[in-house]
Amino acid sequence: MSEQKEVDFGYKKVSAEEKTRLVREVFHSVAPNYDLMNDLMSMGIHRVWKFITVLLGNVRPDHCILDLAGGTGDLAGRFATQIGPQGEVVLGDINLAMLKVGRDKMIDAGLQERVKTVTLNAEALPFAKNKFDLLTIGFGLRNVTNKMSALKEMWRVLKPGGQAMILEFSTPTSATVKKVYDAYSFKILPKLGERVAKDRESYQYLAESIRNHPAQETLKDMVLSAGFDECEYHNFSAGIVALHRCFKY
């Protein structure tokens, strides 16, 4: 019997099955403070990144939209305000704790009738092919065990003429920014997680997982290999975050 292939979990090597479990535990732990920590970690700039993502989504009132690994529903909530009675937003996540926070936010915002929540695995989406006009995955792809499987599934469920948008931490384009960012990520971020969320280890994993995520050009090549016809990316904050726009014709 061949040995089970190991994958990255931060800087550790674990089995694919164990990574899925460990990632689920991380986000179960951080779910109650996830939105607060996003604001603190990015000093609120994540809201600008998401605003631009939604703007470039070019949503129409009749669009069917999937917010994949949508967690607490930041993107799903924004899209829900742009669709009409014929439109639909699906908020999907593998983590029940994150999804519960997302459902509660939709209820508090009065958007529960416009947003459907679904527990799912990005590597095996429970939808028919060519279903969605727009698909987004915000800060979730780096946590997927098999990224190529997820990209192929994203292509499968996207309608011809639609786009998938991958908003994710990436590789800084400036050596100076990278040096400062590394110092912040490994010296300040875990301490912030420990003090605010009472969870240092999860935010240590966050810093490590970002470093293991493919750089901009590598991810673009992966997107095209998964079947997409075109891919372009936009760097935000000197490449700390990148938005890949992936088109299916």
Secondary structure, 3 states (H helix, E strand, C coil): CCCCCEEEECCEEEEHHHHHHHHHHHHHHHHHHHHHHHHHHHCCHHHHHHHHHHHHCCCCCCCEEEEECCCCCHHHHHHHCCCCCCCEEEEEECCHHHHHHHHHHHHHCCCCCCEEEEECECCECCCCCCCEEEEEEECCHHHCCCHHHHHHHHHHHEEEEEEEEEEEECCCCCHHHHHHHHHHHHHHHHHHHHHHCCCHHHHHHHHHHHHHCCCHHHHHHHHHHCCCCEEEEEEEHHHCEEEEEEECC
